[in-house]
Amino acid sequence: MVKKQIITETKELENLVEVWQALTPEEQGYLKSNFFVQHFKKNEIIHYEGDKPTHMMCLIKGKIKIYKEGVGGRNQIVRIMQPTSYFAYRAIFAEENYNTTACAFESATVVLIPKEVIQKLIHQNLTLSYFFIRALSIDLGISDARQVNLTQKHIRGRLAESLIFMRDNYDLEEDGATINVYLSREDLANLSNMTTSNAIRTLSMFVSEKVIAMDGRRIKIIDEEKLRKISRLG
């Protein structure tokens, strides 16, 4: 649910490259007059599980985690959004309330497009429709693979997979080895479907095996081949 003051910034449309290029000049003008930009602080909730969707969103800057509340208040991170990624639209297309919560785990800038606007554009633009069909299909494939891996792999394999997932999605810092995203031990555990204590213990094992090195929340991959092997073997 959008609760904060919303700020209009036309320049942010430049970041909606694929969607923007799919629109006709008239449709671009329509979108330009109906979108908003909102800035979220670290740990601020963007929408809650159970909220009624009102906007489709695109992350422009920062990082966002999408998670679902589990048994006993334990959360499961199902997705980590990176800049120029769209989210919060599945519930709109399905005509359902959100079944996950979105939270900024660092300061984030988000473009919001009212659901009536995106629905109108999709109904009249086949290229735009195909864009979101493809995006949903990719997300479904990732979700299917993650579901199997997080339920069938052992703890080491699950954590290794999460580290590889972050490495592949956020690339590396200038040293060519440090993952360019910093998660708390709890977030890393929630991403890997394990307890925080198990995540801490397994990270320590990876450090002792010289697979990774750690400096606070910074994780440096020392032996990527071995890490991928651990993930693959599960």
SEGU-137080 format. One record per residue (C-alpha): z, y, x. Coordinates in steps of 0.05 Angstrom, whole numbers, padded with zeros to 5 digits, always signed. Layout:
ZYX;...
END
This chain:
+00000+00000+00000;-00020+00068+00029;+00041+00112+00029;+00033+00162+00086;-00004+00228+00086;-00078+00215+00098;-00121+00257+00144;-00196+00263+00139;-00234+00259+00205;-00310+00255+00200;-00318+00237+00273;-00285+00170+00261;-00348+00148+00223;-00381+00139+00291;-00335+00079+00301;-00360+00043+00239;-00424+00028+00276;-00448-00036+00242;-00430-00014+00172;-00456+00057+00183;-00523+00033+00209;-00532-00013+00149;-00529+00046+00101;-00584+00092+00076;-00576+00167+00087;-00553+00175+00015;-00502+00118+00023;-00477+00149+00088;-00465+00214+00052;-00427+00177-00002;-00383+00141+00048;-00373+00205+00089;-00343+00240+00028;-00297+00183+00009;-00264+00154+00071;-00197+00172+00102;-00163+00164+00169;-00090+00145+00177;-00046+00141+00238;+00009+00088+00242;+00068+00086+00290;+00089+00024+00329;+00119-00029+00283;+00098+00009+00220;+00075-00033+00162;+00003-00019+00139;+00006-00064+00078;+00055-00117+00053;+00043-00187+00029;+00039-00183-00046;+00013-00112-00049;-00047-00097-00092;-00107-00079-00048;-00132-00008-00055;-00172+00002+00010;-00214-00036+00059;-00193-00018+00130;-00223-00014+00199;-00180-00009+00262;-00205+00047+00307;-00151+00050+00360;-00090+00009+00378;-00071-00062+00358;-00050-00093+00292;-00021-00161+00276;-00034-00197+00211;+00022-00245+00192;+00048-00288+00136;+00121-00298+00119;+00142-00370+00126;+00202-00413+00109;+00270-00383+00128;+00241-00315+00143;+00200-00340+00202;+00133-00306+00208;+00067-00336+00228;+00017-00289+00261;-00052-00310+00235;-00094-00256+00268;-00091-00200+00318;-00139-00143+00304;-00176-00106+00358;-00212-00039+00352;-00273-00036+00306;-00248-00097+00268;-00248-00095+00192;-00190-00123+00153;-00156-00121+00084;-00222-00135+00049;-00215-00209+00033;-00164-00194-00022;-00211-00141-00051;-00270-00190-00056;-00224-00246-00082;-00192-00198-00132;-00123-00219-00108;-00062-00186-00079;-00054-00189-00004;-00028-00257+00020;-00010-00229+00088;+00025-00168+00118;-00009-00121+00168;+00034-00085+00220;+00017-00040+00279;+00050-00069+00341;+00029-00007+00379;+00005+00062+00354;-00058+00052+00313;-00112+00093+00280;-00143+00063+00218;-00202+00083+00174;-00190+00070+00100;-00246+00062+00050;-00227+00059-00024;-00243-00009-00054;-00286+00023-00108;-00329+00055-00054;-00341-00009-00014;-00353-00049-00077;-00407+00000-00099;-00441+00000-00031;-00440-00076-00027;-00471-00083-00097;-00530-00040-00078;-00540-00057-00004;-00559-00129+00015;-00553-00115+00090;-00482-00092+00081;-00467-00152+00037;-00493-00199+00091;-00450-00164+00143;-00386-00181+00105;-00409-00251+00087;-00419-00264+00161;-00352-00232+00178;-00316-00275+00127;-00352-00337+00152;-00331-00323+00224;-00259-00312+00203;-00259-00376+00163;-00285-00416+00223;-00231-00386+00268;-00178-00400+00216;-00199-00472+00208;-00197-00485+00283;-00130-00450+00291;-00100-00490+00234;-00117-00556+00266;-00096-00534+00336;-00029-00505+00314;-00010-00567+00276;-00036-00622+00322;-00026-00594+00392;+00040-00600+00430;+00079-00537+00447;+00046-00529+00516;-00023-00534+00486;-00007-00485+00430;+00020-00433+00477;-00037-00442+00527;-00086-00433+00470;-00053-00369+00448;-00056-00341+00519;-00130-00359+00523;-00141-00329+00454;-00111-00263+00477;-00149-00265+00543;-00216-00276+00508;-00203-00225+00453;-00172-00169+00494;-00203-00182+00562;-00166-00166+00626;-00140-00104+00660;-00170-00076+00723;-00138-00129+00766;-00182-00181+00731;-00123-00225+00714;-00072-00189+00670;-00083-00197+00594;-00095-00129+00562;-00045-00139+00505;+00030-00141+00508;+00067-00184+00456;+00141-00194+00451;+00166-00265+00461;+00178-00269+00386;+00107-00247+00370;+00079-00296+00420;+00120-00351+00388;+00097-00330+00319;+00025-00332+00343;+00035-00401+00372;+00074-00433+00314;+00138-00446+00353;+00208-00419+00360;+00222-00360+00406;+00266-00404+00450;+00209-00455+00459;+00160-00399+00476;+00207-00371+00529;+00220-00440+00558;+00146-00458+00560;+00127-00391+00591;+00178-00404+00646;+00147-00472+00658;+00078-00440+00664;+00107-00390+00714;+00139-00445+00756;+00074-00484+00755;+00038-00421+00780;-00007-00420+00719;+00014-00349+00700;+00058-00293+00727;+00101-00247+00685;+00126-00176+00689;+00163-00158+00625;+00111-00166+00569;+00054-00166+00619;+00023-00235+00629;-00022-00247+00689;-00065-00310+00689;-00062-00342+00758;-00099-00407+00744;-00146-00398+00685;-00178-00466+00694;-00112-00502+00689;-00090-00459+00630;-00154-00477+00592;-00144-00551+00610;-00073-00549+00581;-00101-00517+00518;-00158-00567+00513;-00115-00628+00523;-00062-00602+00474;
END
